[in-house]
Amino acid sequence: MFALFFTHVLLGLSIALPVGAVTIEMTKQGLKNGFFHGWFVGLGGMTVDLILITLLYFGFASVLAVPAVQTFMWLFGSLILLYFGIDSIKNADKDIRLGNEKIKKSLKSSYWNGFLVAISPGSVVFWLGVFGTVLTHSFHASEKTGFFAVASGILTGILLHDLIFMSIVAGARKIVNRTFIKWVSTIAGCLLLGFSLFFAYEFFKGINDL
């Protein structure tokens, strides 16, 4: 069982390595407001992963796979990323706290940023397509410990990635200036807008296929 867990910890680490919308938001918040704000963005994203794993466990895979459901999520995700992208560019030079300056943004706000950014059919398709089989079919109903070993291992790997990544970002924050953080926030906003346009494309594509 421990071997199963640690194997999937490594799998979780590899899952989290590719740069996505959540990583971009983590980087921005981490540079602007410090380690914990960036990490809480990651925790918000992990909450979505946990919800999807729970839905898979209780047999909602067929519901999540419904084209109409995924099409709606593409639209929702596009609008959310559009909002965060515009906000990131518009407020690129605001809310930057360096050194011992007091941080005004709440950790709760950072958490919800991560949660909302992580809601997308991309996450659903990922868990269904790549790990759905592992999480729902590799173990018999009586072998619940195996399911939880896999799920907890993956989530632990993602958590370790977030902690290591935010430690690096927090370290970089000590040696950069406001201008650098402003440009990172602007670039992050542009990338989020790019994801938003891609989600919008997938939404209209899904509408045509319905």
N, C-alpha and C positions, 0 to 999 in steps of 0.2 A: 504493500500500500504506500509506504514512504517513497519507494522508487517511482511509483506512478505519479505521486505528488510532485517530486522534484523534477521529473521529466517534463511535466507540464508547466512548472515554474519557468524552465528554459524556453518553453514554447510561448508562454506569456510575454517573456522578455522580447522574443523575436517578433511577436505581434505588434508590440508597442513601438518598435524601432522606426517604421516608416512614418514620415512627417504627414500629419493630417491637420484638420481644423482645430482639434483639441490641443495638439502640441503647439500650434501657432498661438492660440489664445494663452496657453500656459507660459510661453516664452514672453509674450507681451506683458502679462500681469506680473510675472516674476521679475522682469527688469524694472517695471514701474513701481511695484509695491513690495517686492521681496519674496523670499522663499515660500512662506505659508500661503500667500495669495495665489501664486502659481500652482502650488501643490493642491490647493482646494479646487482649482479648475480641474485638475486631474481626477480628484475624488468625485466631482460632479459627473465627469465622463464615465468613471468606473461604476457609478450608480446605475447608469443606463445599461452598461454591460451586465450588471447583476440582475436587473429587471428582465432583460432578454433571456438570460440563462434560466431564471425562475419560470418564465413563460414557456420556455422549451421543456423544462422538467415536468410541468403540469399539462403538457400536450397541446400547447397553443401554436405549435409550428405551422399547422395548416392555415390558421387565421393570419399569421404574420406573412405567409407566403401568398395571400390573396393579392392579385395585381392592383385592385382598387385601393387596398390598404397601403401598399407600398407607393402608389402614385400620390396619395394624399400626403404621405410622409416626405416625398420629394419636394412637394410644394411648401410644406411647413418648414422643412430644413432650409430651402432656398430663401424664404422670407426671413428666417432667424439669422442666417449668415449674411444676408444683405444688410440687416440692421446692425449687426456687430461690425461688419466691414466698414460701413459708412461712419459709424461711431468711432472706430479705431483711427480712421483717417482724420475725421473732424476734430477729435480730441487728442491728437498725437502729441501735442506739446503741453497737455494738461494732466493733472493728477500724477505727476512724476515725483516720487519721494526718494531722495538719496540720503545716505548716512543715517543720522538720528532724527531726521525730519518726521513729524507725526503723520501717520498714514490715515487718510480719511475714509478710504474705501473699506467696506466690511468684508470679512471672510465669507459671510453668507452670500453676498453679492457675487463674489468670485466663484463660489460653489455652483450657483445657479447659472452663471455664464457657461461653465463647463458642461453642466447638465443639458442645457438647451442646445449648445453647439454640437453635442454628441448625438442628438436625436436625428437620425437620418436612416433611410433605407439601406445606405451603405453598411451601417452597423448590423441591421437585420439580415441582409443578404450574407454578410460575413459570417455571422454566427450560424445561420441556417446552412449555408453552403459549405463552409470550411469545417466548422465544429459541431454543426447540428447532428451529424451522424455519430460523432464521437460521444456527444453528450446525451443523445436520446436512444441510440441503438446498440452501442457497444456493451452496455450493461443491462442485465435483466432487472426487472422491477425489484427483485429481492436484494439486488446488490447496490443499494443506495450509497453505501460507503464509497464505492468506486466512482460513482457519478460525482459525489462531493469532492473526492480527491482530485479529479480532473478539473472541475470548475474552480475550486479553491486554489489549485496550483496555477491555473492560467491567471486568475485575478491577482495572486501574490506576485507573479512575474511582472504584470502590468504595474503594480504598486511599486515594486523595486525599481523599475525603469523610471517611473515618475520621480521617485526620491533621488535617484542618481542624477537624472537630468536636471532637476530643479537645484540640486547642490551646485552643479556646474554653472547654471544661469545665475544663481545667487552669488557665486564667486566672481563671475564676469561683471556683475552689477557694481562691484566695489571699485572697478577700475575704468568704467565708462562714464561719459558725461551725459548731460541732458540732450544735447544735439544728437548723439548716437542713439539714445533711447527713442527720441522723437522719430528718427528715420526708421528704426526697427518697427515702431508702432504703425507708421505709414505703410511700410512694406507688408506688414502683417495684415493690415486692412485690405490692401490690394489682393493678397492671396485669398483672404476670406471672400472677397467679391468674386474671385475666380471660381471658388468652390460653389458660391451661390449661383453663378451663371450655369455651371455644370449641372447642378441640381434642378435648375429651371428647365434646362434642355431635357433632362431625364423625365421631368414632370410632363412636358408637352409630348414627349415621345410615348409616355405611358398613357396619356389621354387618347392618342391616336390608336393605340393598341387595344384599348378597352372595347 
